[in-house]
C-alpha cells in the first residue's frame, strides 16, 4: 500500500489516471522521486506523470493550482471569500 500526506515544502505529484492500478503502484513503489523528475528509464512516462506542485503555506493557492492542473473550474469567489 502506498499513502502520502501533503506537507508544507514538499511536492505533490500529479499523474494521469492509470489503466492498470496494480501496475502503477508496483512501478511507483519501486522508484525514487528523482527517477520520476528526471524520467530515468522512462518511468515518468510509464506512470503518466503530469506535474509536480510544491506545497505552499497558502492552502487556497495550492487548491487553485491543483484544480487548474486537473482541469476543474476555479471558483474565485470561494477562494477569496
ChimeraX commands (.cxc) that place a marker at each C-alpha (Angstrom):
marker #1 position 0.00,0.00,0.00 radius 0.5
marker #1 position 1.19,3.50,-0.78 radius 0.5
marker #1 position -0.17,6.52,1.06 radius 0.5
marker #1 position 1.23,10.03,1.20 radius 0.5
marker #1 position 0.11,13.14,3.02 radius 0.5
marker #1 position 0.93,16.55,1.51 radius 0.5
marker #1 position 3.35,18.51,3.70 radius 0.5
marker #1 position 4.42,22.13,3.55 radius 0.5
marker #1 position 7.57,22.49,1.48 radius 0.5
marker #1 position 7.14,19.08,-0.12 radius 0.5
marker #1 position 5.82,18.42,-3.59 radius 0.5
marker #1 position 2.56,16.87,-4.71 radius 0.5
marker #1 position 2.99,14.73,-7.82 radius 0.5
marker #1 position 0.10,14.54,-10.28 radius 0.5
marker #1 position -0.41,11.56,-12.56 radius 0.5
marker #1 position -3.00,10.75,-15.19 radius 0.5
marker #1 position -5.47,8.02,-14.28 radius 0.5
marker #1 position -3.68,4.70,-14.77 radius 0.5
marker #1 position -5.13,2.00,-16.98 radius 0.5
marker #1 position -3.86,-0.64,-14.55 radius 0.5
marker #1 position -3.64,0.50,-10.91 radius 0.5
marker #1 position -1.70,-2.61,-9.82 radius 0.5
marker #1 position 0.99,-1.94,-12.42 radius 0.5
marker #1 position 1.10,1.77,-11.48 radius 0.5
marker #1 position 1.54,1.03,-7.76 radius 0.5
marker #1 position 4.18,-1.62,-8.46 radius 0.5
marker #1 position 6.27,0.84,-10.50 radius 0.5
marker #1 position 5.62,3.82,-8.19 radius 0.5
marker #1 position 6.60,1.85,-5.12 radius 0.5
marker #1 position 9.97,0.95,-6.61 radius 0.5
marker #1 position 11.20,4.32,-7.87 radius 0.5
marker #1 position 12.54,7.47,-6.23 radius 0.5
marker #1 position 11.12,10.95,-6.79 radius 0.5
marker #1 position 14.36,11.83,-8.61 radius 0.5
marker #1 position 13.70,8.99,-11.07 radius 0.5
marker #1 position 10.29,10.46,-11.84 radius 0.5
marker #1 position 11.52,14.06,-12.10 radius 0.5
marker #1 position 14.36,13.11,-14.44 radius 0.5
marker #1 position 12.36,10.41,-16.26 radius 0.5
marker #1 position 15.04,7.82,-15.65 radius 0.5
marker #1 position 14.27,4.64,-17.52 radius 0.5
marker #1 position 11.20,6.37,-18.99 radius 0.5
marker #1 position 9.48,5.92,-15.62 radius 0.5
marker #1 position 7.65,9.28,-15.66 radius 0.5
marker #1 position 6.00,8.40,-18.94 radius 0.5
marker #1 position 5.11,4.88,-17.81 radius 0.5
marker #1 position 3.48,6.33,-14.66 radius 0.5
marker #1 position 1.61,9.05,-16.58 radius 0.5
marker #1 position 3.41,11.82,-14.68 radius 0.5
marker #1 position 1.81,15.19,-15.39 radius 0.5
marker #1 position 3.28,17.72,-13.00 radius 0.5
marker #1 position 4.82,18.39,-9.62 radius 0.5
marker #1 position 3.43,21.15,-7.41 radius 0.5
marker #1 position 5.33,22.49,-4.40 radius 0.5
marker #1 position 3.08,22.84,-1.34 radius 0.5
marker #1 position 2.70,26.38,-0.06 radius 0.5
marker #1 position 1.64,28.00,3.20 radius 0.5
marker #1 position -1.45,29.40,1.43 radius 0.5
marker #1 position -3.63,26.32,1.04 radius 0.5
marker #1 position -6.09,28.24,-1.15 radius 0.5
marker #1 position -3.30,28.84,-3.67 radius 0.5
marker #1 position -2.41,25.16,-3.69 radius 0.5
marker #1 position -6.05,24.19,-4.16 radius 0.5
marker #1 position -6.36,26.62,-7.11 radius 0.5
marker #1 position -3.23,25.24,-8.74 radius 0.5
marker #1 position -4.40,21.65,-8.29 radius 0.5
marker #1 position -7.84,22.45,-9.72 radius 0.5
marker #1 position -6.22,24.21,-12.67 radius 0.5
marker #1 position -3.96,21.22,-13.37 radius 0.5
marker #1 position -6.88,18.84,-13.13 radius 0.5
marker #1 position -8.99,20.93,-15.48 radius 0.5
marker #1 position -11.55,21.98,-12.89 radius 0.5
marker #1 position -13.05,25.44,-12.96 radius 0.5
marker #1 position -11.72,27.58,-10.13 radius 0.5
marker #1 position -14.40,29.39,-8.13 radius 0.5
marker #1 position -12.62,32.68,-7.36 radius 0.5
marker #1 position -15.49,33.91,-5.16 radius 0.5
marker #1 position -14.99,30.85,-2.94 radius 0.5
marker #1 position -11.19,31.25,-2.93 radius 0.5
marker #1 position -11.40,34.92,-1.95 radius 0.5
marker #1 position -14.28,34.57,0.49 radius 0.5
marker link #1:1,2 radius 0.2
marker link #1:2,3 radius 0.2
marker link #1:3,4 radius 0.2
marker link #1:4,5 radius 0.2
marker link #1:5,6 radius 0.2
marker link #1:6,7 radius 0.2
marker link #1:7,8 radius 0.2
marker link #1:8,9 radius 0.2
marker link #1:9,10 radius 0.2
marker link #1:10,11 radius 0.2
marker link #1:11,12 radius 0.2
marker link #1:12,13 radius 0.2
marker link #1:13,14 radius 0.2
marker link #1:14,15 radius 0.2
marker link #1:15,16 radius 0.2
marker link #1:16,17 radius 0.2
marker link #1:17,18 radius 0.2
marker link #1:18,19 radius 0.2
marker link #1:19,20 radius 0.2
marker link #1:20,21 radius 0.2
marker link #1:21,22 radius 0.2
marker link #1:22,23 radius 0.2
marker link #1:23,24 radius 0.2
marker link #1:24,25 radius 0.2
marker link #1:25,26 radius 0.2
marker link #1:26,27 radius 0.2
marker link #1:27,28 radius 0.2
marker link #1:28,29 radius 0.2
marker link #1:29,30 radius 0.2
marker link #1:30,31 radius 0.2
marker link #1:31,32 radius 0.2
marker link #1:32,33 radius 0.2
marker link #1:33,34 radius 0.2
marker link #1:34,35 radius 0.2
marker link #1:35,36 radius 0.2
marker link #1:36,37 radius 0.2
marker link #1:37,38 radius 0.2
marker link #1:38,39 radius 0.2
marker link #1:39,40 radius 0.2
marker link #1:40,41 radius 0.2
marker link #1:41,42 radius 0.2
marker link #1:42,43 radius 0.2
marker link #1:43,44 radius 0.2
marker link #1:44,45 radius 0.2
marker link #1:45,46 radius 0.2
marker link #1:46,47 radius 0.2
marker link #1:47,48 radius 0.2
marker link #1:48,49 radius 0.2
marker link #1:49,50 radius 0.2
marker link #1:50,51 radius 0.2
marker link #1:51,52 radius 0.2
marker link #1:52,53 radius 0.2
marker link #1:53,54 radius 0.2
marker link #1:54,55 radius 0.2
marker link #1:55,56 radius 0.2
marker link #1:56,57 radius 0.2
marker link #1:57,58 radius 0.2
marker link #1:58,59 radius 0.2
marker link #1:59,60 radius 0.2
marker link #1:60,61 radius 0.2
marker link #1:61,62 radius 0.2
marker link #1:62,63 radius 0.2
marker link #1:63,64 radius 0.2
marker link #1:64,65 radius 0.2
marker link #1:65,66 radius 0.2
marker link #1:66,67 radius 0.2
marker link #1:67,68 radius 0.2
marker link #1:68,69 radius 0.2
marker link #1:69,70 radius 0.2
marker link #1:70,71 radius 0.2
marker link #1:71,72 radius 0.2
marker link #1:72,73 radius 0.2
marker link #1:73,74 radius 0.2
marker link #1:74,75 radius 0.2
marker link #1:75,76 radius 0.2
marker link #1:76,77 radius 0.2
marker link #1:77,78 radius 0.2
marker link #1:78,79 radius 0.2
marker link #1:79,80 radius 0.2
marker link #1:80,81 radius 0.2
view
